[in-house]
Amino acid sequence: MKKNWYVGIDVSKKWLDVAIFVENSDLKGYFHTQVSNDKPGYRELLRWLKEHDVDASTCTYGMEHTGFYSDGLQHFLDKKGYKYTMLEPAVIKHYPIQPREKNDRLDAAKIADYLYRFKDTVKLSRVPDKTMEKLRELHKERKFYVEDRVCYLNRKLVVGKEEAKRLDKMIEMLDKQIDAIEEKIRDIIQNDKSLMENYLYLDSIKGIGFVNAVNAIVITQNFTVFKTARDYASYIGVAPHTKTSGTTVRWKPKPRKHCDLTAKADISQAAKIAVVHDVELKRFYERKCNGKDDADTVRKAMNAVKFKLVLRMFAVVKQKHTYRQFTTI
């Protein structure tokens, strides 16, 4: 019977720090090496594993989400057919085994240790198909241009007329780029049956338009990587979480600060539209406000509306039908 191995990888721009879990050893005793974050480095990693009598095909590899820096390694492992998982940085940051030192070697060891201790619950990852990958790239590019446009619009409010004219040209150029990218996104969705079906389901919900529908499809990889609506709501920062301890610590439930702020801003705009044009959500919002109009009450009520929208998004996709408004006589 082949032995299962657990390999933790700390990813940076130029280097990969790699650690192999060693039973009955502290983190500093784990086998460690450092290789370059490129294809020659990945091949060197496999040679190093072989030198330690580790069968690369029986390993479970783990690494944190580091965006572009981890893409190459992820594609390499996926092409080889090896098992790997992408972990949220918070998982390792708050891992209970915390040495006094903090360095890349120990971070890799903590990942390897986590993989072993939670081997029964770790969810394996995979590279999205080419269509989803292209959609994700366009989504990132659109997000970049939108953020730039916001910067120019904000600066335009505090500058003179001459600079404002130059900024108008930049804003106009960005508007054209965003429109062109959105057209490409629509083409990709229309040419994929599964994407188009889910897009139409999402678009049937009042308040959820093109931007929020694409956000949900890209972030959830067409509703395959999030088990529940609450998981997605937590990711975009609209699901409240409690924090209690003993008899004295009783924090009010609130969303976490570390989230996808762009997606949260987009769902906030959807909620503002929904409370105007959706009768049910308008009544729900008014009931949550309970006649109060202070900022804290309004914020909590709007967050509840956002969460309702996320629930609807997952419901229509799961049940495979457009949203139907229930009306009472």
MARTORNU-937579 format. One record per residue: x, y negated, z negated of N, C-alpha, C in turn; residue in one letter. Coordinates in steps of 0.02 Angstrom, whole numbers. Each point is the difference from the previous one (the first is absolute). Layout:
// MARTORNU-937579
     npx     npy     npz    capx    capy    capz     cpx     cpy     cpz  res
       X       Y       Z       X       Y       Z       X       Y       Z    a
...
// end
This chain:
// MARTORNU-937579
     npx     npy     npz    capx    capy    capz     cpx     cpy     cpz  res
      42      60       0     -42     -60       0      44     -63       0    m
     -14     -45      46      40     -61       5     -16     -48     -57    k
      52     -33     -25      -9     -48     -54     -22     -67      28    k
     -45     -33     -36     -22     -66      19      47     -52     -31    n
      21     -47      41      45     -53     -23     -36     -67       3    w
      23     -48     -41     -32     -66      -3      54     -53       8    y
      -8     -40      52      52     -48      19     -30     -70      -3    v
      29     -42     -43     -21     -70      -6      45     -45      42    g
     -29     -47      36      38     -44      44     -17     -73     -16    i
      49     -39     -19      -9     -72      -9      22     -35      64    d
     -47     -34      32      12     -29      66      16     -74      -5    v
      54     -21      33      16     -71       7      13     -14      74    s
      18     -61      16       8     -19      70      55      40      34    k
      57       9     -33      58      33      32      12      71     -26    k
     -23      15     -61      20      63     -32     -59      39     -26    w
      12      66      -6     -46      45     -34      37      32     -59    l
     -25     -10     -60      27      36     -58     -43      61     -10    d
      32      59      -1     -37      63      -1      19      40     -63    v
     -51      28     -33      12      40     -60     -40      64       4    a
      30      56     -23     -33      65      -2     -17      16     -73    i
     -63      19     -11     -21      17     -68      40      60     -26    f
      25      -6     -61      37      54     -33     -36      16     -66    v
     -23      61      -7     -37      19     -60      46      -1     -61    e
     -30     -19     -57      36      -4     -65      59     -49       3    n
      -9     -54      36      52     -51       5     -32     -69      -6    s
      38     -49     -25     -26     -68      -1       9     -31      69    d
     -25     -59      10       1     -31      66      70     -10      27    l
      47     -14     -44      69     -12      22      34      64      25    k
     -29      58     -19      29      64      20     -26      26      67    g
     -47     -36      31     -26      22      65      53     -10      54    y
       4      47      48      46      -7      56     -19     -64      39    f
      51     -38      19     -13     -64      32      48     -12      58    h
     -26     -34      51      42     -23      55     -31     -63      29    t
      40     -35      40     -25     -60      35      18       6      74    q
     -50      -9      43      10       3      72     -29     -62      32    v
      19     -12      62     -26     -59      36     -72      11      20    s
     -38     -55       4     -71       4      18      -8      -3      76    n
      24      53      33      -6       7      72       4      74      17    d
      -6      17      64      -1      70      20      63      38     -20    k
      62     -28      10      59      35     -24      -3      14     -76    p
     -27     -49     -37      -7       9     -72     -49      55     -18    g
     -55       5      38     -49      54     -13      31      68      12    y
      40       6      54      33      64      14      52      16     -54    r
      34     -52     -24      48      10     -55     -35      24     -63    e
     -61     -25     -11     -39      21     -58     -15      75       3    l
     -18      25      60     -14      71       7      62      42     -12    l
      58     -24      24      63      36     -12      17       2     -75    r
     -13     -55     -34      14      -3     -72     -45      49     -38    w
     -63       4      20     -45      48     -33      24      72      11    l
      25      14      60      25      67      16      61      16     -42    k
      44     -49     -12      59      10     -41     -17      20     -71    e
     -60     -23     -23     -23      17     -68     -48      60       0    h
       3      39      55     -42      60       6     -75     -16      -5    d
     -19     -57      25     -70     -21       0     -28       7      70    v
     -54      38       6     -34       9      64     -43     -62      13    d
      18     -40      49     -35     -63      13     -74      11      16    a
     -16      58      29     -70      13      19     -44      16     -60    s
      29      17     -58     -39      15     -60      -3     -58     -48    t
      28     -57      19       2     -58     -44     -65     -41       6    c
     -18     -32     -54     -50     -52       1      37     -66     -10    t
      -4     -43      50      36     -64      -2     -48     -55     -23    y
      25     -46     -39     -41     -56     -24      37     -66       7    g
     -35     -51      18      29     -67       5     -54     -52     -12    m
      19     -61     -16     -48     -54     -11     -18     -31      67    e
     -58     -32       2     -19     -39      59      45     -61       2    h
      41      -5      52      43     -60       9     -10     -30      69    t
     -58      12      29     -15     -30      65      46      24      55    g
      29     -46      36      41      15      59      60      43     -18    f
      30      -9     -60      61      35     -18     -10      75      -5    y
     -59      23     -17     -12      72      -8     -30      33      62    s
     -16     -39      51     -32      27      60      43      53      35    d
      65     -15       8      44      45      36       5      68     -34    g
      10       0     -66       4      62     -37     -66      38       1    l
     -54     -37      -4     -66      32       2     -11      36      66    q
      18     -31      55      -8      31      66      47      61       7    h
      60      -6     -28      48      55       4     -26      62     -37    f
     -24      -9     -61     -27      56     -39     -62      29      33    l
     -42     -44      27     -62      24      32      16      42      62    d
      49     -22      39      19      36      60      28      69     -17    k
      36       5     -57      29      63     -21     -52      47     -31    k
     -58     -28     -17     -52      40     -31      11      10     -75    g
      40     -45     -32      14       6     -71     -55     -34     -41    y
     -10      23     -61     -50     -29     -45      29     -62     -33    k
     -39     -54       0      22     -61     -33     -61     -40     -24    y
      12     -44     -47     -53     -43     -25      25     -71      -8    t
     -44     -48      13      16     -70      -9     -33     -23     -65    m
      41     -26     -46     -25     -18     -67      -6     -76      -6    l
     -48     -22     -39      -6     -72     -15      58     -20     -46    e
      30     -58      10      56     -22     -43     -19      -1     -74    p
     -64     -15     -16     -21      -4     -70       6      68     -35    a
      -6      54      39       5      68     -29      69      10     -32    v
      52     -20      35      68       8     -25      19     -55     -50    i
     -25     -59      13      16     -56     -45     -23      14     -71    k
     -59      30      -7     -28      14     -66       7      73     -20    h
      47      35      31      11      71     -17      26       4     -72    y
     -28      46     -40      17       1     -72      73      12     -16    p
      37      37      44      71      11     -13      39     -59      26    i
      21     -44     -45      32     -63      20      68      -7     -34    q
      55      17      34      67     -12     -29      12     -75      -9    p
      49     -15     -40      16     -71     -11      28     -32      63    r
      37      39      40      27     -27      62     -54      -1      54    e
      11     -42      49     -46      -5      58      43      -5      63    k
      -1      53      41      37      -1      62     -33      47      50    n
      23      -2      62     -32      39      53       7      75     -12    d
      56      21     -28      11      71     -14     -52      26     -49    r
     -12     -37     -54     -48      22     -50     -72      -4      27    l
     -13     -49      43     -66      -5      31     -15      62      43    d
      51      23      37      -8      61      41     -12      60     -46    a
      36       3     -56      -9      55     -47     -69       0     -31    a
     -26     -60     -15     -67      -5     -29     -53      26      50    k
      10     -15      64     -47      24      51       2      76       3    i
      61      29      -1       7      73       2     -33      31     -62    a
      10     -30     -58     -30      25     -61     -76      -4       3    d
     -26     -55      27     -72      -9       7     -30      54      46    y
      34      14      55     -24      51      47      -6      68     -33    l
      49      17     -43      -2      65     -34     -56       3     -51    y
      -5     -52     -41     -48       2     -55     -72      -6      24    r
     -10     -32      57     -68      -9      25      -9      35      67    f
      35      56       8      -2      36      64     -69      25      19    k
     -42      12     -50     -67      26      15     -49     -55      20    d
      16     -63     -13     -46     -54      16      26     -48      53    t
      64       5      18      28     -45      51     -34      13      68    v
     -20     -54      31     -33       5      66      52     -12      54    k
       6      48      45      49      -6      55     -22     -52      50    l
      49     -32      32     -14     -52      50      15      26      70    s
     -19     -40      48      14      17      70       3     -65      41    r
      35       4      56       3     -58      45     -65      -6      38    v
     -29     -59       4     -62      -8      39      12      17      74    p
     -53      19      36       8      14      71      19     -64      37    d
      19       8      63      26     -57      38     -51     -57       6    k
     -64      18       8     -52     -51       6      -4     -41     -64    t
      -2      35     -58      -5     -35     -64      63     -40     -14    m
      57      27      20      63     -35     -11       3     -66      40    e
     -23       3      62      -2     -60      42     -49     -51     -30    k
     -57      25     -24     -49     -44     -31      28     -33     -62    l
      38      38     -39      30     -27     -60      51     -54      16    r
      40      11      53      50     -50      20     -33     -65      21    e
     -54       5      40     -36     -59      21     -33     -36     -59    l
     -24      39     -47     -32     -28     -60      51     -40     -40    h
      61      27      -7      53     -35     -36      19     -65      37    k
       5       4      66      19     -59      39     -53     -54      -6    e
     -63      19       3     -54     -49      -7       3     -33     -70    r
      12      40     -50       5     -26     -68      56     -51      -6    k
      56      14      33      58     -46      -1     -19     -68      31    f
     -33       2      58     -19     -62      34     -53     -38     -39    y
     -46      35     -31     -52     -33     -39      30     -36     -60    v
      48      31     -33      34     -32     -57      38     -61      22    e
      32       4      58      35     -59      27     -48     -57      16    d
     -57      17      29     -49     -50      17     -26     -36     -63    r
     -10      38     -53     -23     -30     -63      52     -50     -26    v
      63      18       6      54     -45     -22      -2     -66      39    c
      -8       6      66      -2     -61      41     -63     -41     -15    y
     -56      32     -10     -62     -36     -16       6     -36     -66    l
      31      31     -49       8     -32     -65      49     -59       4    n
      53       9      39      49     -55       6     -30     -59      38    r
     -44      14      46     -32     -53      40     -38     -49     -44    k
     -23      22     -59     -39     -43     -45      42     -53     -35    l
      67       8       0      42     -44     -41      54     -35      41    v
      -5       1      66      52     -31      42     -30     -57      41    v
      45     -36      34     -22     -56      42     -30      24      66    g
     -23     -49      40     -35      16      62      46      33      52    k
      62     -23       5      46      27      50      15      74     -14    e
      15      15     -63      14      70     -17     -64      42       7    e
     -57     -30     -16     -63      36       5     -14      22      72    a
      20     -43      48      -9      18      71      43      60      19    k
      62      -1     -26      44      57      14     -26      64     -32    r
     -28      -8     -59     -28      58     -35     -61      27      37    l
     -38     -45      31     -59      21      39      20      47      57    d
      57     -16      31      24      42      55      19      69     -26    k
      33       2     -58      19      64     -30     -62      41     -18    m
     -49     -34     -28     -62      34     -20     -37      27      61    i
       0     -40      53     -33      21      62      34      62      30    e
      67       0      -3      37      57      26     -14      63     -41    m
      -3      -8     -67     -14      57     -43     -70      26      10    l
     -47     -45      12     -69      21      14      -3      44      62    d
      38     -18      51       1      40      62      31      69     -13    k
      54       1     -40      32      64     -17     -47      45     -39    q
     -35     -29     -48     -46      40     -41     -57      27      43    i
     -26     -42      45     -54      23      45      24      58      44    d
      62      -6      25      27      52      44       8      66     -38    a
      24      -4     -62       9      60     -41     -67      32     -16    i
     -49     -41     -17     -66      26     -16     -31      35      60    e
      14     -25      60     -25      32      61      32      69       9    e
      65       5     -15      35      64       5     -28      49     -52    k
     -14     -24     -60     -28      42     -52     -69      27      21    i
     -40     -43      30     -66      22      24       6      54      54    r
      49      -9      44      11      50      53      18      68     -30    d
      44       0     -50      21      63     -31     -60      34     -34    i
     -40     -39     -35     -58      28     -35     -51      27      50    i
     -12     -36      53     -50      21      49      21      63      37    q
      65      12       6      24      59      36       9      61     -45    n
     -18      -6     -64       4      57     -46     -69      11     -30    d
     -29      58      12     -69      13     -20      -9      -5     -76    k
      46      31     -39      -6       0     -72       6     -70     -29    s
      48     -39      25       9     -69     -23     -61     -42      17    l
     -26       9      61     -57     -40      22     -62      15     -42    m
     -12      64     -16     -58      18     -40       3     -33     -69    e
      58       6     -33       6     -30     -67      -2     -76       3    n
      27     -29      53      -3     -73       7     -72     -24       6    y
     -41      35      39     -70     -19       8     -39       9     -65    l
      16      52     -38     -33       9     -65      16     -59     -46    y
      64     -19      -2      21     -55     -44     -30     -67      23    l
      -1     -10      65     -24     -63      28     -74     -11     -12    d
     -37      54     -16     -72      -6     -12     -15     -29     -69    s
      50      -5     -43     -10     -27     -67       6     -76       4    i
     -49     -35     -27       2     -74       2      59     -25     -41    k
      39     -43      31      60     -27     -33      64      34      24    g
      -6      64      19      59      37      23       5      -7      76    i
      45     -42      21      10     -10      72      63      33      25    g
      27     -27      53      59      30      33      59       7     -48    f
      17     -54     -35      60       0     -42      -4      51     -55    v
     -54       1     -38      -6      47     -56      -7      72      23    n
     -32      10      57      -7      68      26      69      27      20    a
      39     -41      35      68      22      20      44      10     -61    v
      -5     -46     -50      38       9     -62     -13      69     -30    n
     -63      17      -6     -19      64     -32      25      60      41    a
      -7      -4      65      23      56      43      75       9      -3    i
      38     -55       1      73       5      -1      26      22     -68    v
     -25     -32     -53      25      15     -68     -16      72     -20    i
     -60      23      17     -20      68     -19      18      52      53    t
      35     -22      54      15      43      57     -64      36      24    q
     -48     -41      16     -66      22      23     -34      45     -52    n
       4     -23     -63     -34      31     -56      23      72     -13    f
      67       9       1      28      66     -13      47       2     -60    t
      24     -58     -24      50       1     -54     -27     -25     -67    v
     -61     -24      -3     -30     -20     -63     -59      46     -14    f
       0      32     -58     -53      48     -16     -67     -35     -12    k
       1     -56     -36     -62     -33     -19       2     -74      16    t
     -59     -30      -1      -4     -72      11      36     -38     -55    a
      -2      26     -60      33     -34     -56      76      -2       9    r
      29      53      29      72       0      15      18     -58      47    d
     -41      -8      52      13     -54      47     -12     -68     -33    y
     -54      -5     -40     -15     -63     -34      57     -19     -48    a
      30      50     -31      56     -13     -45      60     -24      40    s
      11      29      59      57     -19      42      -4     -73      22    y
     -61     -23      16      -8     -70      23     -17     -47     -58    i
      -2      26     -61      -7     -44     -59     -70     -23     -16    g
     -51      42      12     -69     -20     -18     -32      49     -49    v
      35      53     -20     -27      48     -47      25     -17     -71    a
     -45     -14     -46      21     -17     -68      27      60     -38    p
      52     -11     -40      30      52     -41       0     -22     -73    h
     -14      46     -45      -1     -16     -71      69      10     -31    t
      10     -33     -57      62       9     -38     -17      -4     -74    k
       1      56     -35     -16       3     -71      52      40     -37    t
       6     -16     -65      47      37     -42     -21     -10     -73    s
     -15      55     -34     -19      -5     -70     -64     -39     -10    g
      -1     -41     -53     -60     -39     -16       7     -74      16    t
      61     -21      20      12     -71      10       6     -21      73    t
      31      43      41      10     -17      70     -62      18      40    v
     -37     -49      21     -61      10      38      -3     -52      57    r
      40      10      51       1     -47      56     -61      11      43    w
     -26     -55      26     -56       6      46      23      32      65    k
     -42      42      31      20      31      64      16     -52      52    p
      55       9      35      19     -47      53      41      36      52    k
      -1     -24      62      40      31      54      74     -10     -13    p
      40      44      29      72      -6      -8      27     -55      45    r
      55     -31     -21      30     -55      37      40      25      61    k
      30      59      -7      42      27      54     -45      36      50    h
     -14     -32      55     -46      28      49      14     -31      69    c
     -38      21      50       6     -30      67     -40     -65       0    d
      35     -55     -11     -33     -65      -9     -34     -24      65    l
      28      18      57     -31     -21      64     -67      35       9    t
      -1      65     -12     -63      37       6     -51     -24     -52    a
      25     -19     -59     -45     -26     -52     -31     -67      22    k
      41     -42      30     -25     -65      24     -52      10      55    a
      12      50      43     -48      13      55     -66      26     -27    d
       1      46     -50     -62      26     -28     -35     -54     -40    i
      38     -49     -26     -31     -57     -35     -43     -41      47    s
      26     -12      61     -39     -36      50     -63      39      19    q
       8      66       5     -58      43      16     -54      -6     -53    a
      21      -2     -64     -47      -5     -56     -38     -66       2    a
      34     -55      18     -33     -65       5     -54       0      54    k
      14      34      55     -49       5      54     -58      45     -21    i
      16      55     -34     -51      49     -19     -51     -28     -48    a
      21     -42     -48     -48     -26     -49     -46     -52      30    v
      14     -22      61     -44     -47      35     -48      37      47    v
      26      50      36     -39      32      52     -29      69     -18    h
      22      28     -56     -26      65     -21     -45     -10     -61    d
     -64      14       7     -48     -13     -53      16      39     -63    v
      17      64       9      14      43     -58      61     -25     -39    e
      54     -17      36      61     -23     -34     -10     -70     -29    l
     -43     -40      31     -15     -66     -28     -34       6     -67    k
     -49      46      -5     -34      11     -63      48      30     -52    r
      43      45      23      49      31     -45      47     -53     -27    f
      23     -45      43      45     -54     -21     -34     -46     -51    y
     -62     -19      14     -37     -45     -45     -13      34     -67    e
     -13      65       1     -10      36     -63      64       2     -41    r
      57       9      34      64       0     -35      16     -68     -30    k
     -18     -53      36      13     -68     -25     -46     -17     -58    c
     -62      27       2     -48     -10     -55     -12     -74     -15    n
      -4     -40      53     -14     -71      -9      61     -42     -18    g
      58      31     -10      61     -37     -17      38     -18      63    k
      35     -56      -2      39     -19      59      73     -19     -17    d
      23      22     -59      69     -13     -18      47      43      43    d
      62     -21       6      47      33      45      11      73     -16    a
       4      17     -65      15      69     -19     -58      47      18    d
     -62     -23     -12     -58      40      17      -6      11      75    t
      10     -54      38      -4       4      73      54      47      27    v
      60      -4     -27      55      44      22     -17      73     -12    r
     -25      16     -59     -18      69     -16     -57      25      44    k
     -49     -44      12     -57      20      42      23      13      72    a
      44     -43      26      25       9      68      42      64       5    m
      38      14     -52      40      62       1     -44      61       1    n
     -57      -4     -35     -48      56       0     -29       9      70    a
     -11     -55      36     -25       3      68      52      33      46    v
      63     -18      -9      54      29      40       2      76     -10    k
      -6      21     -63       1      71     -15     -60      35      33    f
     -58     -33       0     -59      28      33      12      10      74    k
      33     -49      31      15       6      72      46      59      14    l
      51      10     -43      45      56       9     -38      66      -6    v
     -45       4     -49     -41      60      -8     -41      14      63    l
     -28     -53      29     -40       8      62      44      23      58    r
      61     -27       3      45      19      55      15      74      -1    m
      16      26     -59      15      71      -5     -63      43       8    f
     -57     -26     -21     -62      38       5     -20      11      73    a
       3     -53      41     -22       7      69      47      46      40    v
      65      -3     -16      47      43      35      -9      73     -21    v
     -10      11     -64     -10      68     -25     -65      30      26    k
     -53     -39       2     -65      25      22     -10      -5      75    q
      47     -34      34       1      -5      73     -65     -29      28    k
     -16     -59     -24     -56     -38      30       9     -74     -15    h
     -30     -42      41       5     -71     -12     -38     -19     -63    t
      18     -57     -28     -31     -20     -63     -73     -20      11    y
     -44      26     -42     -71     -16       4     -20     -38     -63    r
     -27     -58      10     -22     -42     -56     -67      27     -27    q
      -1      14     -65     -62      23     -31     -40     -61     -23    f
     -62      -3      21     -43     -56     -19     -57      25     -42    t
     -21     -41     -47     -56      17     -44     -61     -40      20    t
     -58      31      -2     -63     -35      18     -26     -38     -60    i
// end
